[in-house]
């Protein structure tokens, strides 16, 4: 999700701006925005909405097109595009239906909201509240005249006793149903008041005082925001004094009046701008649906590409396997867990098929070479006996008859022929061994002991070479043929010794070293031998040819040693690998349990 947001941050920003502008337009139409409700502002907002919506459509189209090229064309699946189309339609069709239904509901709700009955009810409620407040204000105006008349008439009596004067004011307050009665100076300060706490007194505006200085009529002071109405009048018989009375309005009625006023204003704003409200609603809905559609298509692209790319890879791999190509691998891509497991299992299956194919090919080659070796051994061995007998007869018949000065040459010639016959006999014996290699007799053998025995035996060939054997366990058992598996270790260690000896002929200072390790885990046994001999030389590029029968890098080799080793390893469910090093060679054998 975070990657998706980062990748599409620009589209999300444009969406948020478009959505914000849509809401501002809507609020402006109903006169609830920070922008003033005017034709110019509405025109600019609508143009901005259209421009941003077109730009949002363009960005979404571009992003979807790029995603289709990158994520869909790569996998090349028709089903991929089909599922993406389905996802888009499953979002678009319900969105269109919901939008039509929503617009219908909005129009219906506005029509009901703007019904004449509701209009009449709203107007009547406002008029009732307004009539109440107007009645209270008119009452203060009429009552102040009566209070002023009583005060002016009783001035002589009131001037003699200030306490009686206060009592008179309180009486007037109760009789006239007023909340505050004050006699004030020309500057608005208190002269006499019915308030116990003078701090609560709020003087009238100086403008109001100036208006009644030369006018005998009472002045209504309207201040509905403070839930009160007041009147002021000049007292004729009081020098520079004014009568100021206050009547508190019912807080609920006053608040209701304000709310009714606001509701009425809002109501008529909606009535006049209902078309604009519908347009702004459409803009908001289009922006939201556009983003939902984009999200749906993006999710569809990513889902289908993740899923069908894996399917396509499996199809391609299976097609190559059908053609006999086992070097193919299913790419390991990030997808659903089940698909990843399927890909891994498919690759494991390919590896097993390849391994079985290699073993089968090796087995077929060995069978072919065994037949050839058997025929060669038979054809070569037959003439060896008569040749040896003939040499013996020549030696016994002519050794005494040849002149003394030629006897030396004659004996040397017979000796050379004899040596060559011995070499041919050795070759024939190796051919015979290769051709007659029996099936392994399997039982548990301790490989640690076998390797140590062979190292001890081969140390006698060249005790200058350091052979270091390391193992994690004292006993590592393998179900194997004792004689054959021992022959494997013997041949490999012997080859390393001979490789170091060949290199030592060119470098007398060379200190020969062979590192052997044997380790075991739950699934396999690893045997590794590393030497600092001549290595594989020019055969590095075709290193697998070393395993072919009669292929040798030695002057006196038959090319059967490693071939026999490879056959034994394959018969024991193992695999041999050759690694060329800068200063020597490394051979690894893996036995699977």
C-alpha positions as CSV (number, residue, x, y, z in Angstrom):
1,X,0.0,0.0,0.0
2,X,2.8,2.4,0.9
3,X,4.6,1.6,-2.4
4,X,1.3,2.3,-4.3
5,X,0.9,5.7,-2.6
6,X,4.5,6.6,-3.3
7,X,4.1,5.6,-6.9
8,X,0.9,7.5,-7.4
9,X,1.5,10.4,-5.1
10,X,0.9,13.0,-7.8
11,X,-2.5,11.5,-8.7
12,X,-3.5,11.4,-5.1
13,X,-2.6,15.0,-4.6
14,X,-4.6,16.1,-7.7
15,X,-7.5,14.0,-6.4
16,X,-7.4,15.7,-2.9
17,X,-7.2,19.1,-4.5
18,X,-10.1,18.3,-6.8
19,X,-12.2,16.9,-4.0
20,X,-11.4,20.0,-1.8
21,X,-12.3,22.4,-4.6
22,X,-15.6,20.5,-5.2
23,X,-16.5,20.8,-1.5
24,X,-15.6,24.5,-1.5
25,X,-17.8,25.0,-4.6
26,X,-20.7,23.2,-2.9
27,X,-20.3,25.3,0.3
28,X,-20.1,28.4,-1.8
29,X,-23.3,27.6,-3.5
30,X,-25.0,27.3,-0.1
31,X,-23.2,30.4,1.2
32,X,-21.3,28.5,3.9
33,X,-17.8,28.9,2.4
34,X,-15.1,31.4,3.3
35,X,-15.6,32.7,-0.3
36,X,-18.4,35.2,-0.9
37,X,-21.4,33.9,-2.8
38,X,-21.1,35.8,-6.1
39,X,-21.3,35.0,-9.8
40,X,-17.6,35.6,-10.4
41,X,-16.5,33.3,-7.6
42,X,-18.9,30.6,-8.7
43,X,-17.6,30.9,-12.3
44,X,-14.0,30.6,-11.3
45,X,-14.7,27.6,-9.1
46,X,-16.7,25.8,-11.8
47,X,-13.9,26.4,-14.3
48,X,-11.3,25.2,-11.8
49,X,-13.4,22.1,-11.1
50,X,-13.7,21.3,-14.8
51,X,-9.9,21.8,-15.4
52,X,-8.9,19.7,-12.4
53,X,-11.3,17.0,-13.4
54,X,-10.0,16.8,-16.9
55,X,-6.4,16.8,-15.6
56,X,-7.3,14.0,-13.1
57,X,-8.8,12.0,-16.0
58,X,-5.7,12.5,-18.1
59,X,-3.3,11.5,-15.2
60,X,-5.4,8.4,-14.5
61,X,-5.5,7.4,-18.2
62,X,-1.7,7.9,-18.5
63,X,-0.9,5.9,-15.4
64,X,-3.3,3.0,-16.4
65,X,-1.8,3.0,-19.9
66,X,1.8,2.8,-18.6
67,X,0.8,0.1,-16.1
68,X,-0.8,-1.9,-18.9
69,X,2.4,-1.7,-20.9
70,X,4.7,-2.5,-18.0
71,X,2.7,-5.1,-16.1
72,X,0.4,-6.6,-18.7
73,X,2.3,-6.7,-22.0
74,X,5.3,-8.3,-20.2
75,X,3.2,-11.3,-19.1
76,X,1.5,-11.4,-22.5
77,X,-1.7,-13.0,-21.3
78,X,-5.1,-12.4,-23.0
79,X,-6.7,-13.6,-19.8
80,X,-4.8,-10.8,-18.0
81,X,-6.5,-8.1,-20.0
82,X,-9.8,-9.8,-19.7
83,X,-9.7,-9.8,-15.9
84,X,-8.6,-6.2,-15.9
85,X,-11.5,-5.3,-18.0
86,X,-13.9,-7.2,-15.7
87,X,-12.5,-5.4,-12.7
88,X,-12.9,-2.0,-14.4
89,X,-16.5,-2.8,-15.4
90,X,-17.4,-4.2,-12.0
91,X,-16.4,-0.8,-10.6
92,X,-17.7,1.4,-13.4
93,X,-21.2,-0.1,-13.8
94,X,-22.2,0.0,-10.1
95,X,-20.7,3.5,-9.9
96,X,-22.8,4.8,-12.8
97,X,-26.0,3.2,-11.3
98,X,-25.2,4.6,-7.9
99,X,-24.5,8.0,-9.3
100,X,-27.8,8.1,-11.2
101,X,-29.6,6.9,-8.1
102,X,-27.8,9.4,-5.9
103,X,-28.6,12.3,-8.3
104,X,-32.3,11.2,-8.3
105,X,-32.3,11.1,-4.5
106,X,-30.6,14.5,-4.3
107,X,-33.1,16.0,-6.7
108,X,-36.0,14.4,-4.8
109,X,-34.6,15.5,-1.5
110,X,-34.1,19.1,-2.7
111,X,-37.6,19.2,-4.2
112,X,-39.1,18.0,-0.9
113,X,-36.9,20.4,1.0
114,X,-38.0,23.3,-1.2
115,X,-41.7,22.3,-1.0
116,X,-44.2,25.2,-0.6
117,X,-45.6,23.8,2.6
118,X,-42.1,23.8,4.1
119,X,-41.5,27.3,2.8
120,X,-44.8,28.5,4.4
121,X,-43.9,26.7,7.7
122,X,-40.4,28.2,7.8
123,X,-41.7,31.7,7.1
124,X,-44.5,31.4,9.7
125,X,-42.1,30.1,12.4
126,X,-39.8,33.0,11.7
127,X,-42.7,35.5,11.7
128,X,-44.1,34.1,15.1
129,X,-40.7,34.6,16.7
130,X,-40.3,38.0,15.1
131,X,-43.7,39.1,16.3
132,X,-42.9,38.1,19.9
133,X,-39.7,40.1,20.0
134,X,-41.4,43.0,18.3
135,X,-44.2,42.9,20.9
136,X,-41.7,43.0,23.7
137,X,-39.9,45.9,22.1
138,X,-43.1,47.8,21.6
139,X,-44.1,47.2,25.2
140,X,-40.8,48.7,26.5
141,X,-41.6,51.8,24.4
142,X,-45.1,52.2,25.8
143,X,-44.1,51.3,29.4
144,X,-41.3,53.8,29.5
145,X,-43.8,56.6,28.7
146,X,-45.9,55.6,31.7
147,X,-43.0,55.3,34.0
148,X,-41.6,58.6,32.9
149,X,-45.0,60.2,33.5
150,X,-45.2,58.8,37.0
151,X,-41.7,60.0,37.8
152,X,-42.2,63.5,36.4
153,X,-45.5,63.8,38.4
154,X,-44.0,62.7,41.7
155,X,-40.7,64.5,41.5
156,X,-41.4,66.8,44.5
157,X,-42.3,63.9,46.7
158,X,-39.4,61.7,45.5
159,X,-36.8,64.4,46.0
160,X,-37.4,64.6,49.7
161,X,-36.5,60.9,50.4
162,X,-34.0,59.0,48.3
163,X,-34.9,55.6,49.8
164,X,-38.6,56.2,48.9
165,X,-37.4,57.1,45.4
166,X,-35.6,53.7,45.1
167,X,-38.6,52.0,46.4
168,X,-40.7,53.8,43.8
169,X,-38.4,52.6,41.0
170,X,-38.7,49.0,42.2
171,X,-42.4,49.3,42.3
172,X,-42.5,50.6,38.7
173,X,-40.2,47.8,37.7
174,X,-42.6,45.2,39.1
175,X,-45.8,46.9,37.9
176,X,-44.5,47.5,34.4
177,X,-42.9,44.0,34.2
178,X,-39.4,45.3,33.4
179,X,-36.1,43.7,34.3
180,X,-34.1,46.9,34.9
181,X,-35.1,50.5,35.5
182,X,-32.4,53.2,35.6
183,X,-32.2,57.0,35.9
184,X,-29.0,58.0,34.2
185,X,-26.9,61.1,33.6
186,X,-26.3,62.7,30.2
187,X,-23.0,60.7,29.9
188,X,-24.7,57.4,30.6
189,X,-23.5,57.0,34.2
190,X,-26.0,55.8,36.8
191,X,-27.9,58.2,39.0
192,X,-30.3,55.7,40.5
193,X,-31.0,52.0,39.6
194,X,-33.0,49.0,40.6
195,X,-29.9,46.8,40.3
196,X,-28.4,45.6,43.5
197,X,-25.0,45.0,41.9
198,X,-24.1,48.1,39.9
199,X,-21.3,46.2,38.1
200,X,-24.0,44.5,36.1
201,X,-25.1,47.8,34.6
202,X,-24.5,48.3,30.9
203,X,-24.9,51.9,29.8
204,X,-26.7,52.7,26.5
205,X,-24.9,53.9,23.5
206,X,-24.0,57.6,23.5
207,X,-25.6,57.9,20.1
208,X,-28.9,56.9,21.6
209,X,-28.5,59.5,24.4
210,X,-27.8,62.2,21.8
211,X,-30.9,61.3,19.8
212,X,-33.2,61.8,22.8
213,X,-31.6,65.0,24.2
214,X,-33.8,67.2,22.1
215,X,-36.6,64.8,21.5
216,X,-39.3,64.1,24.0
217,X,-40.3,60.8,22.3
218,X,-38.9,57.5,23.6
219,X,-36.3,55.6,21.7
220,X,-36.3,51.8,21.3
221,X,-32.8,50.2,21.6
222,X,-32.8,46.8,19.9
223,X,-30.1,44.3,20.7
224,X,-31.4,40.8,20.1
225,X,-27.9,39.3,20.2
226,X,-27.8,40.0,23.9
227,X,-31.4,38.7,24.4
228,X,-32.7,42.0,25.5
229,X,-34.6,45.1,24.3
230,X,-34.4,48.6,25.9
231,X,-35.9,52.1,25.6
232,X,-34.6,55.5,26.7
233,X,-36.5,58.8,27.2
234,X,-35.6,62.2,28.6
235,X,-37.2,63.1,31.9
236,X,-38.6,66.6,31.6
237,X,-38.8,67.5,35.3
238,X,-35.3,66.1,36.1
239,X,-32.4,68.3,35.2
240,X,-30.2,66.4,32.7
241,X,-31.6,63.0,33.7
242,X,-32.9,60.2,31.5
243,X,-35.0,57.2,32.1
244,X,-33.5,54.0,30.8
245,X,-35.4,50.6,31.1
246,X,-34.4,47.1,30.0
247,X,-36.6,44.1,29.3
248,X,-34.9,40.6,28.9
249,X,-36.2,38.5,26.0
250,X,-36.9,34.8,26.5
251,X,-33.5,33.2,25.6
252,X,-35.1,30.3,23.8
253,X,-37.3,32.6,21.7
254,X,-34.4,34.9,20.9
255,X,-32.1,32.0,19.9
256,X,-34.9,30.5,17.9
257,X,-35.3,33.8,16.1
258,X,-31.7,33.8,15.2
259,X,-31.8,30.2,14.1
260,X,-35.0,30.9,12.1
261,X,-33.3,33.8,10.5
262,X,-30.3,31.7,9.5
263,X,-32.5,28.8,8.4
264,X,-34.6,31.1,6.3
265,X,-31.5,32.6,4.6
266,X,-30.0,29.2,4.0
267,X,-33.4,27.9,2.7
268,X,-33.7,30.7,0.1
269,X,-30.0,30.3,-0.8
270,X,-30.5,26.6,-1.5
271,X,-33.7,27.5,-3.4
272,X,-32.0,29.9,-5.7
273,X,-28.8,27.8,-6.1
274,X,-30.2,24.3,-6.4
275,X,-28.9,23.8,-9.9
276,X,-25.4,24.8,-8.8
277,X,-25.6,22.5,-5.8
278,X,-26.5,19.6,-8.2
279,X,-23.6,20.5,-10.4
280,X,-21.1,20.7,-7.6
281,X,-22.4,17.4,-6.3
282,X,-21.8,15.8,-9.7
283,X,-18.3,17.2,-9.7
284,X,-17.6,15.7,-6.2
285,X,-19.1,12.4,-7.2
286,X,-17.1,12.2,-10.5
287,X,-13.8,12.9,-8.7
288,X,-14.5,10.2,-6.1
289,X,-15.7,7.7,-8.7
290,X,-12.6,8.5,-10.9
291,X,-10.3,7.6,-8.0
292,X,-12.2,4.5,-7.2
293,X,-12.1,3.4,-10.8
294,X,-8.4,4.1,-10.9
295,X,-7.8,2.2,-7.7
296,X,-9.9,-0.7,-9.1
297,X,-8.0,-0.8,-12.3
298,X,-4.6,-0.5,-10.6
299,X,-5.4,-3.3,-8.2
300,X,-6.7,-5.4,-11.1
301,X,-3.5,-4.8,-13.0
302,X,-1.3,-5.6,-10.1
303,X,-3.3,-8.6,-9.1
304,X,-3.6,-10.0,-12.6
305,X,0.0,-9.3,-13.5
306,X,1.2,-11.0,-10.3
307,X,-1.1,-14.0,-10.9
308,X,-1.0,-14.4,-14.6
309,X,2.7,-13.6,-14.9
310,X,3.4,-16.6,-12.7
311,X,1.0,-18.7,-14.8
312,X,2.6,-17.6,-18.0
313,X,6.1,-18.4,-16.6
314,X,4.8,-21.9,-15.7
315,X,3.3,-22.3,-19.2
316,X,6.6,-21.3,-20.9
317,X,8.6,-23.5,-18.6
318,X,6.4,-26.5,-19.2
319,X,6.5,-25.9,-22.9
320,X,10.3,-25.9,-22.9
321,X,10.4,-29.0,-20.7
322,X,8.1,-30.7,-23.3
323,X,10.7,-29.9,-25.9
324,X,13.4,-31.5,-23.8
325,X,15.0,-28.3,-22.4
326,X,15.6,-28.9,-18.7
327,X,17.9,-25.9,-18.3
328,X,14.8,-23.6,-18.1
329,X,13.9,-22.1,-14.7
330,X,10.7,-20.5,-13.6
331,X,11.7,-16.9,-12.6
332,X,11.2,-16.3,-8.8
333,X,9.0,-13.2,-8.7
334,X,7.2,-11.5,-5.8
335,X,3.6,-12.8,-6.0
336,X,1.0,-14.6,-3.8
337,X,2.5,-17.1,-1.3
338,X,0.8,-20.1,-3.0
339,X,2.1,-19.1,-6.4
340,X,5.6,-18.7,-5.0
341,X,5.5,-22.2,-3.5
342,X,4.2,-23.5,-6.8
343,X,7.1,-21.8,-8.7
344,X,9.6,-23.2,-6.2
345,X,8.1,-26.7,-6.4
346,X,8.1,-26.5,-10.2
347,X,11.8,-25.6,-10.2
348,X,12.5,-28.4,-7.8
349,X,10.7,-30.8,-10.1
350,X,12.8,-29.5,-13.1
351,X,16.0,-30.0,-11.0
352,X,15.0,-33.6,-10.2
353,X,14.1,-34.3,-13.8
354,X,17.4,-32.9,-14.9
355,X,19.3,-34.9,-12.3
356,X,17.4,-38.1,-13.3
357,X,18.1,-37.3,-17.0
358,X,21.8,-36.8,-16.3
359,X,21.9,-40.0,-14.4
360,X,20.1,-41.8,-17.1
361,X,22.5,-40.4,-19.8
362,X,25.5,-41.3,-17.6
363,X,24.1,-44.8,-17.2
364,X,23.6,-45.2,-20.9
365,X,27.1,-43.9,-21.6
366,X,28.6,-46.3,-19.1
367,X,26.7,-49.2,-20.6
368,X,28.0,-48.2,-24.0
369,X,31.5,-47.8,-22.8
370,X,31.3,-51.0,-20.9
371,X,30.4,-52.9,-24.1
372,X,33.2,-51.2,-25.9
373,X,35.6,-51.9,-23.1
374,X,34.6,-55.6,-23.0
375,X,35.1,-55.9,-26.8
376,X,38.5,-54.0,-26.6
377,X,39.7,-56.2,-23.7
378,X,38.7,-59.3,-25.6
379,X,40.3,-58.2,-28.9
380,X,43.5,-57.0,-27.3
381,X,43.9,-59.8,-24.8
382,X,43.7,-62.6,-27.5
383,X,46.9,-61.7,-29.3
384,X,48.9,-60.9,-26.2
385,X,49.6,-64.5,-25.2
386,X,51.0,-65.6,-28.6
387,X,53.0,-62.4,-28.8
388,X,54.5,-63.1,-25.3
389,X,55.2,-66.8,-26.3
390,X,56.9,-65.7,-29.5
391,X,59.2,-63.3,-27.6
392,X,60.1,-66.1,-25.2
393,X,61.0,-68.4,-28.2
394,X,63.0,-65.7,-29.9
395,X,64.9,-65.1,-26.8
396,X,65.7,-68.8,-26.1
397,X,66.5,-69.6,-29.8
398,X,68.6,-66.6,-30.9
399,X,70.2,-65.3,-27.7
400,X,73.1,-67.8,-28.1
401,X,73.4,-67.3,-31.9
402,X,73.7,-63.6,-32.0
403,X,77.1,-62.1,-32.0
404,X,78.4,-60.7,-28.8
405,X,78.4,-57.1,-30.0
406,X,74.6,-57.4,-31.0
407,X,73.4,-59.2,-27.9
408,X,73.0,-56.0,-25.9
409,X,70.7,-54.5,-28.6
410,X,68.8,-57.7,-28.9
411,X,68.1,-58.0,-25.1
412,X,67.1,-54.3,-24.9
413,X,64.7,-54.7,-27.8
414,X,63.1,-57.8,-26.2
415,X,62.8,-55.9,-22.9
416,X,61.1,-52.9,-24.5
417,X,58.6,-55.2,-26.2
418,X,58.0,-57.0,-22.9
419,X,57.3,-53.7,-21.1
420,X,54.9,-52.6,-23.7
421,X,53.1,-55.9,-23.4
422,X,52.9,-55.4,-19.6
423,X,51.4,-51.9,-20.2
424,X,48.9,-53.4,-22.6
425,X,48.0,-56.0,-20.1
426,X,47.4,-53.3,-17.4
427,X,45.2,-51.4,-19.9
428,X,43.3,-54.6,-20.6
429,X,42.8,-55.3,-16.9
430,X,41.5,-51.7,-16.4
431,X,39.1,-52.3,-19.4
432,X,38.0,-55.5,-17.8
433,X,37.5,-53.9,-14.4
434,X,35.4,-51.1,-16.0
435,X,33.3,-53.6,-18.1
436,X,32.7,-56.0,-15.2
437,X,32.0,-53.5,-12.4
438,X,29.5,-55.3,-10.3
439,X,26.3,-53.8,-8.8
440,X,27.0,-52.2,-5.4
441,X,26.3,-54.3,-2.3
442,X,24.9,-51.7,0.1
443,X,25.3,-51.6,3.9
444,X,26.2,-48.8,6.4
445,X,29.9,-47.9,6.1
446,X,31.7,-45.4,8.2
447,X,33.1,-42.9,5.6
448,X,35.4,-41.3,8.2
449,X,37.3,-44.6,8.7
450,X,37.4,-45.3,4.9
451,X,39.0,-41.9,4.2
452,X,41.5,-42.2,7.0
453,X,42.5,-45.7,5.8
454,X,43.1,-44.4,2.2
455,X,45.0,-41.4,3.4
456,X,47.3,-43.7,5.5
457,X,47.8,-45.9,2.5
458,X,48.5,-43.1,0.0
459,X,50.8,-41.2,2.3
460,X,53.4,-43.8,1.4
461,X,53.4,-42.5,-2.2
462,X,54.7,-39.1,-1.2
463,X,55.1,-38.3,2.5
464,X,56.2,-34.7,1.6
465,X,52.6,-33.8,0.7
466,X,50.6,-32.5,3.6
467,X,47.1,-34.1,3.7
468,X,44.7,-32.4,6.2
469,X,41.5,-34.2,6.9
470,X,38.7,-32.4,8.8
471,X,35.3,-33.7,9.8
472,X,32.6,-32.5,12.1
473,X,31.8,-36.0,13.4
474,X,33.8,-39.0,14.3
475,X,31.3,-41.3,12.6
476,X,29.4,-40.5,9.4
477,X,27.6,-43.5,7.9
478,X,26.5,-44.0,4.3
479,X,24.5,-46.9,2.9
480,X,27.1,-47.9,0.4
481,X,29.4,-50.6,-1.1
482,X,32.5,-50.6,1.0
483,X,34.9,-51.6,-1.8
484,X,33.5,-49.2,-4.4
485,X,33.2,-46.2,-2.2
486,X,36.7,-46.8,-0.9
487,X,37.9,-46.8,-4.5
488,X,36.3,-43.4,-5.0
489,X,38.3,-41.8,-2.2
490,X,41.4,-43.7,-3.2
491,X,41.3,-42.5,-6.8
492,X,40.5,-38.8,-5.9
493,X,43.3,-38.5,-3.3
494,X,45.7,-40.3,-5.6
495,X,44.8,-37.9,-8.5
496,X,45.5,-34.9,-6.2
497,X,48.9,-36.4,-5.2
498,X,49.8,-37.0,-8.9
499,X,48.6,-33.4,-9.8
500,X,50.9,-31.9,-7.1
501,X,53.8,-34.1,-8.2
502,X,53.4,-32.9,-11.9
503,X,53.4,-29.3,-10.7
504,X,56.4,-30.0,-8.4
505,X,58.4,-31.0,-11.5
506,X,58.2,-27.4,-12.6
507,X,58.3,-25.8,-9.2
508,X,60.7,-27.6,-6.8
509,X,59.9,-25.2,-4.0
510,X,56.2,-26.1,-4.0
511,X,54.8,-27.4,-0.7
512,X,52.1,-29.8,-1.7
513,X,48.9,-29.6,0.3
514,X,45.6,-31.5,0.1
515,X,42.6,-30.4,2.2
516,X,39.8,-32.9,2.7
517,X,36.6,-32.3,4.6
518,X,33.6,-34.5,5.3
519,X,30.4,-33.0,6.7
520,X,26.8,-34.3,7.2
521,X,23.4,-32.7,7.7
522,X,19.9,-34.1,7.7
523,X,19.6,-34.3,3.9
524,X,23.1,-34.9,2.5
525,X,26.8,-35.8,3.1
526,X,29.4,-33.5,1.6
527,X,32.9,-34.6,0.7
528,X,35.3,-31.9,-0.5
529,X,38.9,-32.3,-1.6
530,X,41.1,-29.3,-2.5
531,X,44.7,-29.5,-3.8
532,X,47.3,-27.0,-5.0
533,X,48.3,-29.0,-8.0
534,X,48.2,-28.3,-11.7
535,X,44.4,-28.0,-11.7
536,X,42.3,-28.7,-14.8
537,X,44.4,-26.5,-17.1
538,X,43.1,-26.0,-20.6
539,X,40.1,-28.2,-19.9
540,X,38.4,-25.6,-17.6
541,X,35.8,-24.6,-20.3
542,X,34.9,-28.3,-20.9
543,X,35.4,-29.6,-17.4
544,X,32.6,-32.2,-17.7
545,X,34.6,-34.0,-20.4
546,X,36.9,-35.2,-17.6
547,X,34.2,-37.8,-16.7
548,X,34.1,-39.3,-20.2
549,X,35.7,-42.7,-20.4
550,X,39.2,-42.7,-22.1
551,X,39.4,-38.9,-21.7
552,X,42.6,-38.2,-19.8
553,X,45.0,-35.3,-19.1
554,X,47.9,-37.6,-18.1
555,X,50.5,-39.0,-20.3
556,X,50.2,-42.5,-19.0
557,X,46.5,-42.4,-18.0
558,X,43.7,-44.5,-19.5
559,X,41.0,-42.0,-18.8
560,X,39.0,-44.6,-16.9
561,X,39.7,-43.6,-13.3
562,X,37.3,-40.6,-13.0
563,X,34.8,-42.3,-15.2
564,X,34.7,-45.3,-12.8
565,X,34.5,-42.8,-9.9
566,X,31.5,-41.0,-11.5
567,X,29.7,-44.3,-12.1
568,X,30.2,-45.4,-8.5
569,X,28.9,-42.1,-7.2
570,X,25.8,-42.2,-9.5
571,X,25.1,-45.7,-8.3
572,X,25.2,-44.4,-4.7
573,X,22.7,-41.6,-5.5
574,X,25.4,-38.9,-5.5
575,X,26.7,-36.1,-7.6
576,X,30.3,-35.0,-8.4
577,X,31.2,-31.3,-9.2
578,X,34.5,-30.0,-10.4
579,X,35.6,-26.4,-9.6
580,X,38.7,-24.8,-11.1
581,X,40.8,-22.7,-8.6
582,X,43.4,-20.1,-9.3
583,X,46.0,-22.3,-7.6
584,X,44.8,-25.9,-7.9
585,X,41.5,-27.7,-8.1
586,X,38.4,-28.5,-6.0
587,X,36.2,-31.6,-6.3
588,X,32.9,-31.9,-4.3
589,X,30.8,-35.0,-3.9
590,X,27.3,-34.7,-2.6
591,X,25.6,-37.9,-1.4
592,X,21.8,-37.5,-0.9
593,X,20.4,-39.5,2.0
